[in-house]
């Protein structure tokens, strides 16, 4: 923890959230958030937020994953 109470985790370490289909799909394919964002037509920040749990995975993303084997 930092002096301000924040956690100093590496931004490069994968964050796993059990059942997170976006994260699992990316890891299975070995692609980055940017690459997935281009494929799924969403912003990388949106992918990051959905993977970290900050945002609920959208119905659009669920449907896209279902169509693409995720």
WOMOHU-V121126 format. One record per residue. N is the residue number from 1. RES is the residue in one small letter. D_LAST is the distance of its C-alpha to the last C-alpha in Angstrom with 1 decimal. Layout:
BEGIN
<<N:RES:D_LAST> <N:RES:D_LAST>>
END
This chain:
BEGIN
<<1:x:35.1> <2:x:37.0> <3:x:40.3> <4:x:38.6> <5:x:36.3> <6:x:33.2> <7:x:30.9> <8:x:31.1> <9:x:27.7> <10:x:26.5> <11:x:24.3> <12:x:22.7> <13:x:21.7> <14:x:18.0> <15:x:17.9> <16:x:15.8> <17:x:15.4> <18:x:14.5> <19:x:11.5> <20:x:10.4> <21:x:6.6> <22:x:7.5> <23:x:9.7> <24:x:7.7> <25:x:5.3> <26:x:8.8> <27:x:10.6> <28:x:8.9> <29:x:9.7> <30:x:12.9> <31:x:13.1> <32:x:15.0> <33:x:14.6> <34:x:16.8> <35:x:14.9> <36:x:11.7> <37:x:14.2> <38:x:15.7> <39:x:12.7> <40:x:11.8> <41:x:15.6> <42:x:16.1> <43:x:18.5> <44:x:17.7> <45:x:19.7> <46:x:17.4> <47:x:14.3> <48:x:16.7> <49:x:18.0> <50:x:14.8> <51:x:13.9> <52:x:17.5> <53:x:17.8> <54:x:20.4> <55:x:18.6> <56:x:16.6> <57:x:13.1> <58:x:14.1> <59:x:13.6> <60:x:12.9> <61:x:10.0> <62:x:8.6> <63:x:9.5> <64:x:8.2> <65:x:4.5> <66:x:5.6> <67:x:7.6> <68:x:5.7> <69:x:3.8> <70:x:0.0>>
END
